[in-house]
Amino acid sequence: MRLSALGEKEIVNLTDGGRFGQLADAELLVDEKFGKIKAILLPDYRYQKGFFSGRNYLQIQWSSIKKIGSDIIIFEDEEHLD
């Protein structure tokens, strides 16, 4: 599967069904030594007060991803409950 095909997939927490946006809005944290994805960094707009305030990220460990389906990425992590 190409990275471009992953971009439109919605990211959802299996624990509570919370939606975290699309992978296209995220950054990937990569282990440069081994070339493996360590985490997904998603913009967290919940706590920003203004347009120019700093950008906060939610970090979802790649190991917590349970399934990548045709239109959704499901992860399980109680730390990131909506």
C-alpha positions, 0 to 999 in steps of 0.5 A: 500500500502506498503512503498516498492511499493511507492519507485519506484514512480516518484515525479512530480510537477503538477504546471509545470510538473517538475520531482523530482526523485523517492521516494526511493531517499527521506527521510520522515519527520515524526511527532513522536508524532502522527506517521504521515508523515509531509514532503518528503525530496528530495535530491537537486542536482541542486546546488551542486558543488562537490561530497563531498559538503553538501547535500541539500534537497527540502522539499515537505509538505505531505499536497501538495500531490494531487495524488498517482498513480500506477507509479507517485506521484503528488504534487502541490507547486509553491515554487518548480518550476524547 
